[in-house]
Amino acid sequence: DGIRTWFIEKETELDEFMEVRMAIEPVAVRFAAARATDAEIDEIDAIHGDFVDAIEDGDAMSLAKLDEAFHTAIVEASHNTMLAKMHGLVTDALRDYRIRSFAVAENVRNALGPHRSILEALKNGDADCGVAAMHEHLVISLDDIRRVAHDE
């Protein structure tokens, strides 16, 4: 189908973006665990709540926007301007991917648990758990890309 074809055509590019995310986002969550304000944690929590609600609605566009907002809020809570700039470049490039990815129900389910774990780690100021949860989340996302592309 169209989604699978798109993932096949973009697989190398998506692999590279995921490698960059794996370099940026665990570091961002480590800093956010130490530096995030209560208001920033509350914002990330609210975005997560909206994401859960959007799952019920099955709205891929909303899920994509909320996933982007969740990850962006974490990077912003790292209070590292350079990380935020690098993340912004990747985020812009991944917008199509997110929309297509969240059209696949299994990918949505696979994001929910890790998002919850990342949020809990941030609430607890636990950098190590946050890093582990973010890394797991990105590995699962990469597996999702490969599963859709290769119909595994």
Sequence and secondary structure as in RCSB ss.txt:
>XXXX:A:sequence
DGIRTWFIEKETELDEFMEVRMAIEPVAVRFAAARATDAEIDEIDAIHGDFVDAIEDGDAMSLAKLDEAFHTAIV
EASHNTMLAKMHGLVTDALRDYRIRSFAVAENVRNALGPHRSILEALKNGDADCGVAAMHEHLVISLDDIRRVAH
DE
>XXXX:A:secstr
 HHHHHHHHHHHHHHHHHHHHHHHHHHHHHHHHHH  HHHHHHHHHHHHHHHHHHHHT HHHHHHHHHHHHHHHH
HHTT HHHHHHHHHHHHHTHHHHHHHTTSHHHHHHHHHHHHHHHHHHHTT HHHHHHHHHHHHHHHHHHHHHHHH
T 
